[in-house]
Every structure is written in C-alpha cells, then in structure tokens.
Amino acid sequence: MAGRLRRALRAVADKIGKEEPVVSYTVRFEKDFGIFGLLHLPANCRDQRVVHYLRLFSRMTVKLTTTHTSEEREGAYKLMSLGDGVGMAPRRLATGFAWLPGKTSELKCPIQDCHHGPQPHSVYGYIRIITNKHVVYNEDEALATQGEFWDEEVLGKAYSASSRRISVQCVSLEFCQEDNDAAHLWCVTHDPWLCSDLELEMSELRHRYSQIPLDIWERAKSLCVTVSHPHGMRKMITIGRHMRVVETSSRSHAHYHSCATCPGSSGAPVLYTSPEIQGALPMWLPAVHSYYCPSEDINCAFK
C-alpha cells in the first residue's frame, strides 16, 4: 500500500513538472513534517534544498481567529453569511504568515483585560502577520484577532516535544488596502522564546533560499505552492501552477493559481515562479491568497 501511494504521488507531481493539464494536490503536515518530501515536488524541481526551504517557510504560517465583525464593513466586505450578524462576534478562521520587520524586543503588555492578569508584565514583539483585509477589516477587528503557531512550526528545543500552541495577540492594524485585499497586523506574545526563534528562522530562511541555484526555479517554470490552515484545521500544503499575472490599479498584481484552497485558507502565503515576471526573485516573498474564482475554477492572490 505504501509503495502504491508513493508511486501515485510521484505520478501526480510529474504531471505538473511536464506541464500537462492543470493539476493540484494537497499534502497534510504531520508532526516533524513526516509526510512532505521530494515525491511531492514536480520532477523538474525535485531537490532536497527546495524541500528544506518549503518546510522552513511553512513554519511562518499562522492560524488566525477573529471574534468580531465591524459595523463599518461596506460593499463586498460585509460578511453576511459568516455568523449571527455584524457586531455579534462570529468566529472567523483564516490563515496568515509572519514576516519580521527587524529585531524584536521585550515590551510592557499593552493588551486590555489581558488574561495574564492586571498587574504589569512583559510581552515580546512586534511580529508582523500578513493576511487579508476581508479577514481583518479595521482596528476593531484587529484587536479581536489571535494567531496560533503550532509545535511543528517553531524552531528550538522548547517546542519539540509537546503539541501545545503558541499564541500571539494582535495589538494594532499596521496597514490595510482594499483593492488588493491586504492587511498587516502588529502582534505580541507572552512566550519568551517565540520571537527569538522566529528571528533565527528568518535568518535561516534567507540562507536556505540563497543555497538554491536559480536554474532550479527556472526549470520549475510555473510552480505554485500554498501553505494554509483550511477550516482552521491542521496545516496543509497544496501544490499547483501559477496561471497568469494581471496588473491592477495599485502597486500589487493579481496572481491566478491552481493550488487547492478551502474556507480558512484566506491570507495564506502563495509562493510561485512565473516566466511572465522579469527581475523578481522566484519563490521568495509570497503573494497572499484572497479568493476563489468559480467561473474559471482558479484562485487569486495579490502581491
């Protein structure tokens, strides 16, 4: 059975590598990344350095939970079907990814009614988490948003043995933009190790990326990879194809891709290579998954 499964996965991945009709498939992350490996990559970029890079990048992916819907939402941003109504605190699940702007530091806790108690205490930050504006619309929703890093995502001995989650709390909305569905959140954590571990991971991420020869990405052509928490469940990676890029009125472009997504995948990082884009570093700073296009059966991300 295991042998047949491996052969089937290789056959599906090879179809993407040979640019046959659009194929997408999903790989479930087990503890210590026990499943994702070489066989899940298309044949034209099947290299262990790519596996290591994608595993490391996936550790930056965060499950997001928002428990408030603002009355200020307008137009397409009104979430009429996601709960009991505006202001009634429906729980909204999504994905984001951490991208540290620089060194983090120890701070006085700014969280109102913090569950760690009213006495002065420290938190650590800031951690920037990138997601969608339709997930976190404004400052009120940002303050009702938490992120969760899971044990398999975090570098360091502190989290290698247990299955506990490491939470971060959003304390402000750094940036948002409607025409590319973007929201950047500033977050802090009470965990004394998380920020330093993420700083190490960012440094290691750059190093791993620099070790991958450019010709590997050139051979991959239109590879596309997403990492998300569909339906708020265990992390998944989906592999498909970058279909096309369309310029928008903003600085961001719309990237259409065939990677499978589900509710809860909003805000997921979308790593891609594309022969249409000249001068951009392939598979580096990702686009952000936004929505599914049913008329074409493809997904759209912005970068």
Secondary structure by P-SEA (a helix, b strand, c coil): caaaaaaaaaaaaaaaaaccccccbbbbbccccccccccccccccccaaaaaaaaaaaaabbbbbbcccccccccccccccccccccccccccbbbbbbbccbbbbbcccccccccccccccccccbbbbbbccccccaaaaaabbbbbccccccccccccccbbbbbbbccccccccccbbbbbbbccccccaaaaaaaaaaaaaaaaaaccaaaaaaacbbbbbbcccccccbbbbbbbbcccccccccbbbbbbcccccccccccbbbbccccccccccccbbbbbccccccccbbbbcc
